[in-house]
C-alpha cells in the first residue's frame, strides 16, 4: 500500500498481497462510507470495479459521471482516491445542508421505539439523541454493533446505519424504516452469514492466522501459516463459504510447489459437506500448526534487510529459495535491495539478484505498481 493512498484513506486497506483488492472506508465531512476497490489482474485502474454502501451511492448519485471520468484519467489508485474524496466532500456539502431541528415528537417517538426494542439492546446514545448504537447477537452468540445515525425527519425518513458485514452483503432500508425494522433486517443478514463466520472462526481458533492480525467480521481473507516458511492465503466467498476459496501460496518455491501440486491434483476431493478447514487439510494433505506450535519459528523472524518484523502493517512474506538459508524478507525491502544491486537484472515482471544473506540467486515477482 503506497504512502499516498494511506494518507488519503487510512481506513482503506489492502486485502491481498497482489494489490488487487482494497476494502474499508472513505471519509469526508466527519462521515465514513464503506468502499471496496477491485482491480483487474493487470492492475489497470481504468478497468477497476467499485463496490460501495447504499449510503455512499446515494450521496454520489448526481456525481457518478464525474467519478467515472476521474477513474479513467487518474494515473494511480492514490490519485483517484484523492479525487474521490474531493467529489464526496463537494457532494456532502451540497446535499447535507443544515437540517431543521427535530420536531418534539421526534424524541418521544425515538424513546418509544427503543423501549419497544428493549433498553438492554441499547449500547450508546449521544447527547443530541442523533446517534445510537445497538447490540445484536446472532444465533451462535456472536455479538455485533449497529451504528444508527438519525435525521431530523425520523421516523418518516430512514436513518443511516452501519454494521460490520462483508461488502457483498448490503441492506436496503425502506423510506420509513424504524429502529425495530433495522434491527430485524440486520439480524436476518447476520443469520445468513452464520456458516461463513463459523468457517472463519474455526480457522482463527485452530490455525495460526498471520494476516490480518485482528480480523473484523467483514474480512473475507486469511493468511494461514503452514510451516517451513510457507503460508496460504484464502479469500472466502461469504455467500458460498463451503465452496473452494481463492487460494495462493507464499514461501520458497521448493516448499510451496508441492503444495500447489497437491491442490491441483486433489481439488476434485473438495466436499461442500465438510468444513472449510477440514477440506483444506484433505486436499493439501497437511495439518495446519497452531500459533503455539510455531511461536519461535521462522514466522516470527525479523526481515533480513530492515531487521524488523512489521513494516507498517506488512510482515515478511518473501523467503530465500535456498533451503539452507530460508531467510524471510519484506517484499518492499527485498525489492529495494535487488533494485540497488549493480548485478541485478529484470525480465518482464521478475527482478533477479542475490540473497543478501547467502548470495544465492533470488528473485521477486513484481506487481504493476509494487510499493
C-alpha positions as CSV (number, residue, x, y, z in Angstrom):
1,X,0.0,0.0,0.0
2,X,1.5,3.3,-1.1
3,X,2.2,6.1,1.5
4,X,0.0,8.4,-0.6
5,X,-3.0,6.1,-0.5
6,X,-2.6,5.5,3.2
7,X,-2.5,9.2,3.9
8,X,-5.6,9.9,1.9
9,X,-7.6,6.9,3.0
10,X,-6.1,5.3,6.1
11,X,-9.1,3.0,6.6
12,X,-8.9,1.6,3.1
13,X,-6.7,-1.5,3.5
14,X,-5.3,-4.0,1.0
15,X,-6.9,-7.4,1.2
16,X,-4.3,-9.4,-0.7
17,X,-0.6,-9.2,-1.4
18,X,-1.0,-8.7,-5.1
19,X,-2.5,-5.2,-4.5
20,X,-5.8,-6.0,-6.4
21,X,-8.4,-5.7,-3.7
22,X,-8.8,-2.8,-1.2
23,X,-11.6,-2.8,1.4
24,X,-12.6,-0.4,4.1
25,X,-13.9,3.2,4.5
26,X,-13.5,6.5,2.8
27,X,-14.2,9.6,5.0
28,X,-15.4,13.1,4.4
29,X,-17.3,15.7,6.4
30,X,-16.7,13.6,9.5
31,X,-18.6,10.7,7.9
32,X,-17.3,7.3,6.9
33,X,-18.6,5.3,4.0
34,X,-17.9,1.7,3.1
35,X,-16.0,1.1,-0.1
36,X,-14.3,-1.8,-1.9
37,X,-12.0,-1.3,-4.9
38,X,-11.2,-4.4,-7.1
39,X,-8.5,-4.0,-9.7
40,X,-8.3,-6.4,-12.7
41,X,-5.4,-8.9,-12.9
42,X,-3.3,-6.4,-14.9
43,X,-3.9,-3.8,-12.2
44,X,-5.1,-1.2,-14.7
45,X,-7.1,1.4,-12.8
46,X,-9.3,2.3,-15.7
47,X,-10.9,-1.2,-15.5
48,X,-11.3,-1.2,-11.7
49,X,-14.7,-2.1,-10.1
50,X,-16.0,-0.1,-7.2
51,X,-18.4,-1.6,-4.7
52,X,-19.9,0.7,-2.1
53,X,-22.6,1.0,0.5
54,X,-26.0,2.3,-0.4
55,X,-25.3,5.4,1.7
56,X,-22.3,6.3,-0.5
57,X,-24.2,5.6,-3.7
58,X,-27.0,7.9,-2.5
59,X,-24.6,10.8,-1.8
60,X,-22.8,10.4,-5.1
61,X,-25.9,9.8,-7.2
62,X,-25.6,13.1,-9.1
63,X,-21.8,12.8,-9.5
64,X,-21.3,9.3,-11.0
65,X,-20.3,10.7,-14.3
66,X,-17.5,12.7,-12.7
67,X,-16.4,9.7,-10.7
68,X,-16.1,7.6,-13.9
69,X,-14.2,10.4,-15.6
70,X,-11.7,10.7,-12.7
71,X,-11.3,6.9,-12.7
72,X,-10.3,7.0,-16.4
73,X,-8.0,9.9,-16.0
74,X,-6.2,9.2,-12.7
75,X,-2.7,7.7,-13.1
76,X,-2.9,5.5,-10.0
77,X,-5.2,4.5,-7.2
78,X,-3.8,7.0,-4.7
79,X,-4.6,9.9,-7.1
80,X,-8.1,8.6,-7.8
81,X,-8.9,8.2,-4.1
82,X,-7.9,11.8,-3.5
83,X,-10.2,12.9,-6.4
84,X,-13.0,10.7,-5.0
85,X,-12.6,12.3,-1.5
86,X,-12.9,15.8,-3.1
87,X,-16.0,14.8,-5.1
88,X,-17.5,13.2,-1.9
89,X,-16.8,16.4,0.1
90,X,-18.5,18.5,-2.5
91,X,-21.5,16.2,-2.7
92,X,-21.9,16.2,1.0
93,X,-21.7,20.0,1.2
94,X,-24.4,20.4,-1.4
95,X,-26.7,17.7,-0.2
96,X,-26.2,18.0,3.6
97,X,-27.4,21.5,4.1
98,X,-28.4,22.2,7.7
99,X,-31.5,20.3,8.7
100,X,-34.3,21.8,10.7
101,X,-34.3,21.0,14.3
102,X,-36.2,17.8,15.1
103,X,-39.9,18.2,15.9
104,X,-40.9,17.5,19.6
105,X,-42.4,14.1,18.6
106,X,-39.0,13.0,17.3
107,X,-37.8,12.4,20.8
108,X,-40.9,10.8,22.1
109,X,-41.0,8.5,19.0
110,X,-37.4,7.6,19.4
111,X,-37.8,6.7,23.1
112,X,-40.9,4.7,22.3
113,X,-39.1,2.7,19.6
114,X,-36.1,2.0,21.8
115,X,-38.5,0.9,24.6
116,X,-40.3,-1.5,22.2
117,X,-37.0,-2.9,21.0
118,X,-35.6,-3.3,24.5
119,X,-33.4,-1.0,26.5
120,X,-31.0,-3.9,27.1
121,X,-30.1,-3.7,23.4
122,X,-29.0,0.0,23.6
123,X,-25.2,0.4,23.9
124,X,-24.8,4.1,23.4
125,X,-26.7,7.3,22.7
126,X,-25.2,10.8,22.2
127,X,-26.3,14.0,23.9
128,X,-28.3,15.1,20.9
129,X,-30.1,11.7,20.5
130,X,-28.9,11.8,16.9
131,X,-26.6,8.7,17.1
132,X,-27.3,5.5,18.9
133,X,-25.5,2.1,19.0
134,X,-27.4,-1.1,19.3
135,X,-26.0,-4.6,20.1
136,X,-27.3,-7.7,18.5
137,X,-26.3,-11.3,18.9
138,X,-26.7,-13.9,16.2
139,X,-27.8,-17.5,17.0
140,X,-24.2,-18.6,17.5
141,X,-23.7,-16.0,20.3
142,X,-21.5,-13.6,18.3
143,X,-22.1,-10.0,19.3
144,X,-22.4,-7.3,16.7
145,X,-22.9,-3.5,16.8
146,X,-25.3,-1.4,14.7
147,X,-24.5,2.3,14.5
148,X,-27.7,4.3,13.7
149,X,-27.5,7.9,12.7
150,X,-30.9,9.5,12.9
151,X,-32.0,12.6,10.9
152,X,-34.5,15.2,12.0
153,X,-37.2,13.6,9.9
154,X,-37.1,10.3,11.7
155,X,-39.2,8.1,11.6
156,X,-40.5,9.4,8.2
157,X,-37.1,9.1,6.7
158,X,-34.9,6.0,7.3
159,X,-31.7,6.7,9.3
160,X,-28.2,5.9,8.1
161,X,-26.9,2.7,9.5
162,X,-23.5,0.9,9.7
163,X,-22.8,-2.7,10.6
164,X,-19.6,-4.7,10.1
165,X,-20.6,-7.0,7.2
166,X,-18.8,-8.2,4.1
167,X,-19.2,-5.8,1.2
168,X,-21.1,-8.4,-0.7
169,X,-23.9,-8.1,1.8
170,X,-25.8,-4.8,1.7
171,X,-29.1,-4.0,3.4
172,X,-31.6,-1.7,1.8
173,X,-33.9,0.2,4.2
174,X,-37.4,1.2,3.3
175,X,-38.1,5.0,3.4
176,X,-39.8,4.7,6.8
177,X,-37.7,2.0,8.5
178,X,-37.7,2.4,12.2
179,X,-35.3,1.0,14.8
180,X,-37.1,-2.2,15.1
181,X,-37.2,-2.7,11.3
182,X,-33.4,-2.1,11.1
183,X,-32.7,-4.4,14.0
184,X,-34.7,-7.2,12.4
185,X,-33.1,-6.8,9.0
186,X,-29.6,-6.8,10.4
187,X,-30.4,-9.9,12.4
188,X,-31.6,-11.6,9.3
189,X,-28.4,-10.6,7.5
190,X,-26.3,-12.0,10.4
191,X,-28.1,-15.3,10.2
192,X,-27.4,-15.6,6.5
193,X,-23.7,-15.3,7.3
194,X,-23.7,-17.9,10.1
195,X,-21.9,-20.6,8.0
196,X,-19.4,-18.0,6.7
197,X,-18.4,-16.9,10.2
198,X,-18.5,-20.4,11.6
199,X,-15.9,-21.4,9.0
200,X,-13.6,-18.5,9.6
201,X,-14.0,-18.8,13.4
202,X,-12.7,-22.3,13.2
203,X,-9.8,-21.1,11.0
204,X,-9.0,-18.4,13.6
205,X,-9.1,-20.7,16.6
206,X,-7.4,-23.8,15.2
207,X,-4.6,-22.3,12.9
208,X,-2.1,-19.5,13.1
209,X,-3.6,-16.6,11.1
210,X,-0.7,-14.4,10.1
211,X,-2.9,-11.7,8.5
212,X,-5.0,-9.9,9.3
213,X,-3.8,-9.6,12.9
214,X,-7.3,-8.7,14.3
215,X,-9.8,-9.7,11.6
216,X,-13.1,-7.9,11.5
217,X,-16.4,-9.6,10.8
218,X,-16.3,-8.0,7.3
219,X,-12.9,-9.6,6.5
220,X,-13.0,-12.5,4.0
221,X,-9.3,-13.1,3.7
222,X,-6.9,-15.1,5.9
223,X,-3.2,-15.8,5.5
224,X,-2.5,-19.1,7.4
225,X,0.9,-20.4,8.4
226,X,1.7,-23.9,7.1
227,X,5.3,-24.3,8.2
228,X,8.8,-24.3,6.7
229,X,8.4,-20.6,5.9
230,X,5.3,-21.2,3.9
231,X,1.7,-19.9,4.2
232,X,-1.5,-20.0,2.2
233,X,-3.8,-17.1,1.7
234,X,-7.5,-17.8,1.2
235,X,-10.3,-15.5,0.2
236,X,-13.7,-17.0,1.2
237,X,-16.9,-16.1,-0.6
238,X,-19.3,-15.1,2.2
239,X,-22.3,-16.3,0.1
240,X,-20.8,-19.7,-0.6
241,X,-18.4,-20.4,2.3
242,X,-18.5,-24.2,1.8
243,X,-17.0,-23.9,-1.7
244,X,-13.3,-23.8,-2.6
245,X,-12.0,-20.3,-1.8
246,X,-9.5,-18.4,-3.9
247,X,-6.1,-19.7,-2.8
248,X,-2.4,-18.7,-3.3
249,X,0.8,-19.6,-1.6
250,X,3.7,-17.6,-0.2
251,X,7.1,-19.1,0.5
252,X,10.2,-20.6,-1.1
253,X,9.5,-22.4,-4.4
254,X,10.8,-25.7,-3.1
255,X,8.3,-25.6,-0.3
256,X,5.2,-24.2,-1.9
257,X,5.4,-26.0,-5.3
258,X,4.5,-29.4,-3.8
259,X,1.5,-27.8,-2.1
260,X,0.4,-26.2,-5.4
261,X,0.7,-29.7,-7.0
262,X,-1.4,-31.3,-4.2
263,X,-4.1,-28.5,-4.6
264,X,-4.3,-29.1,-8.3
265,X,-4.4,-32.9,-8.1
266,X,-6.8,-33.2,-5.2
267,X,-9.2,-30.3,-6.0
268,X,-11.8,-32.9,-7.0
269,X,-11.8,-34.2,-3.4
270,X,-13.3,-30.9,-2.1
271,X,-16.5,-31.8,-0.3
272,X,-19.0,-29.0,0.4
273,X,-20.5,-31.1,3.2
274,X,-17.1,-31.0,5.1
275,X,-15.9,-27.9,6.9
276,X,-13.6,-25.4,5.2
277,X,-10.6,-26.2,7.4
278,X,-11.0,-30.0,7.0
279,X,-11.2,-29.6,3.2
280,X,-8.0,-27.6,3.2
281,X,-6.3,-30.3,5.2
282,X,-7.5,-33.0,3.0
283,X,-6.6,-31.5,-0.4
284,X,-3.2,-30.2,0.8
285,X,-2.5,-33.4,2.7
286,X,-1.2,-31.4,5.7
287,X,-2.1,-30.3,9.2
288,X,-2.0,-26.6,10.0
289,X,0.1,-25.7,13.0
290,X,-1.4,-23.6,15.8
291,X,0.3,-20.4,16.9
292,X,1.7,-22.1,20.0
293,X,3.3,-24.8,17.8
294,X,5.4,-22.2,16.0
295,X,5.8,-19.3,18.5
296,X,9.6,-19.5,18.0
297,X,9.6,-20.5,14.3
298,X,10.9,-18.5,11.3
299,X,7.5,-16.9,11.0
300,X,8.5,-14.7,13.9
301,X,11.9,-13.9,12.4
302,X,12.7,-10.3,11.5
303,X,13.2,-9.2,8.0
304,X,16.8,-9.9,6.9
305,X,17.1,-6.4,5.5
306,X,15.3,-3.9,7.8
307,X,15.7,-6.2,10.9
308,X,12.0,-5.6,11.9
309,X,9.1,-8.0,11.9
310,X,6.5,-5.5,10.8
311,X,7.0,-2.8,8.2
312,X,3.9,-0.6,8.5
313,X,1.2,-3.4,8.6
314,X,3.2,-5.9,6.5
315,X,5.1,-8.9,7.8
316,X,7.9,-10.8,5.9
317,X,6.3,-12.7,3.0
318,X,9.3,-13.4,0.8
319,X,11.8,-16.2,1.5
320,X,15.2,-17.1,0.1
321,X,14.7,-20.2,-2.2
322,X,17.8,-21.9,-0.8
323,X,16.5,-24.3,1.9
324,X,19.8,-23.9,3.8
325,X,19.2,-20.2,4.1
326,X,15.4,-19.6,4.1
327,X,15.8,-16.1,5.4
328,X,12.5,-14.1,5.2
329,X,12.2,-10.6,3.9
330,X,9.5,-7.9,3.4
331,X,8.5,-7.6,-0.2
332,X,9.3,-3.9,-0.2
333,X,12.7,-4.4,1.4
334,X,13.7,-7.2,-1.0
335,X,12.6,-5.0,-4.0
336,X,14.8,-2.1,-2.8
337,X,17.7,-4.4,-2.2
338,X,17.5,-6.1,-5.6
339,X,16.9,-2.8,-7.4
340,X,20.0,-1.4,-5.8
341,X,22.3,-4.2,-6.9
342,X,24.5,-3.4,-9.9
343,X,24.4,-7.0,-10.9
344,X,20.6,-7.3,-10.7
345,X,18.5,-7.8,-13.9
346,X,14.8,-7.7,-14.7
347,X,12.9,-9.8,-17.2
348,X,9.3,-9.0,-17.8
349,X,7.8,-8.7,-14.3
350,X,10.5,-10.5,-12.3
351,X,13.7,-9.0,-10.9
352,X,16.7,-11.2,-10.2
353,X,19.6,-10.8,-7.9
354,X,21.5,-12.3,-5.0
355,X,20.2,-13.0,-1.5
356,X,21.8,-10.5,1.0
357,X,22.5,-13.4,3.4
358,X,23.8,-16.4,1.4
359,X,24.5,-14.6,-2.0
360,X,22.5,-17.4,-3.8
361,X,20.2,-16.4,-6.6
362,X,16.9,-14.9,-5.5
363,X,14.0,-13.4,-7.5
364,X,10.9,-11.3,-6.8
365,X,7.8,-11.2,-8.9
366,X,6.8,-7.5,-9.3
367,X,3.3,-6.0,-9.2
368,X,2.3,-3.3,-11.6
369,X,3.0,-0.6,-9.0
370,X,4.6,-2.7,-6.3
371,X,5.0,-0.2,-3.5
